[in-house]
Amino acid sequence: MTKIVCIGSSAKDIIFPINEGEILETPNDLEAQKKIVFELGAKYQVALSRQESIGGCAANVACGLARLGIETFCATRVGDDDAGNWMKKELENNGVETSLVQVGKNHRSDLSAIIANIPSEDRIIFSDRDSNEKLEIASQDLEEVGAQWIFVSSLNGNEEESWDKKLDKILNLTSEKEIRLIFNPGQKNIKSNSQKVLEAIAQTEILIINKDEAIEIVDKLDGAKGETLNDEKFLAEKLNGVSAKTVVLTDGIRGAWGFDGKEFLHIDAKKEKVADSLGAGDAFSSGFIAAHLKEKSLKECLRWGIENSTSVIQHYGAIEGLLKGEI
């Protein structure tokens, strides 16, 4: 049976759905064109009961894959605390193998407080990181589970070992043991070391990335100028040219594009009432990857991704609503 290891972050998410907060348009602030304003010193009641969910890209994608019938391991790090114990149980309850979950002594499990603004269908995330920055890439442990695939997303680092050094270890392992790599780089990875991201893309079987991040990467390459950077086919072809065999671009409500070197396909997002868009990208990733591992066509892989993400955004939390079995 096909096995996959999801490497990266996990967290406990506490979600507060609210109706309060004034949305402020600030078009001249290019980095934050829309803000939410609260009265300083005020106290607000949540509109619905608070929700608790496991979060973090590796955990979310692992849960999604396991629900879709893929044998999945999660290589992440939690603290030796109540939240860490809860997160391990949540992974196990969703069918994820937890033998690669590291428990850090004297570390706090990562925690996120999420303000979900109901009228705008959007949210703000306050993250407290500790354990994930200390994740160790234990190549021998990863090798011993016998996985044919590794999924990597949004690696974190610290003063002891930077995220790019951790990525080097993963790239060495996938190269030496002929393990296929699925890569979903985080924005901070791209901004801090785009060259390392390109090195990883050159060894990648499937690259999943949002359009803005794709533009930022392709902008570093020769021949990427002007209006061409806004063209999805151009972006996909350039990234495929770096060596990624299958390139998947996502762009929120505009849907997703896939390119496997032969076919270039687009699928629209479905228009549904949004409760929380927090886990949309990770749900899309797990749907697409599961279909690919089941040898579905590119068109079907995109459909699985969209169906999975559409289901998740109608619920609060990143894994509530993940689909099961066949889509």
Secondary structure, 3 states (H helix, E strand, C coil): CCEEEEECCCEEEEEEEECCCEEEECCCCCCCCEEEECCCCCCCCCCCCCEEEEECHHHHHHHHHHHCCCEEEEECEEECCHHHHHHHHHHHHCCCECCCCEEECCCCCCEEEEEEECCCCEEEEEEECCCHHHCCCCHHHHHHCCCCEEEEECCCCCCCCCHHHHHHHHHHHHHHCCCEEEEECCHHHHHHCHHHHHHHHCCCCEEEEEHHHHHHHHCCCCCCCHHHHHCHHHHHHHHHHHCCCEEEEECHHHCEEEECCCCEEEECCCCCCCCCCCCHHHHHHHHHHHHHHCCCCHHHHHHHHHHHHHHHCCCCCCCCCCCCCCC
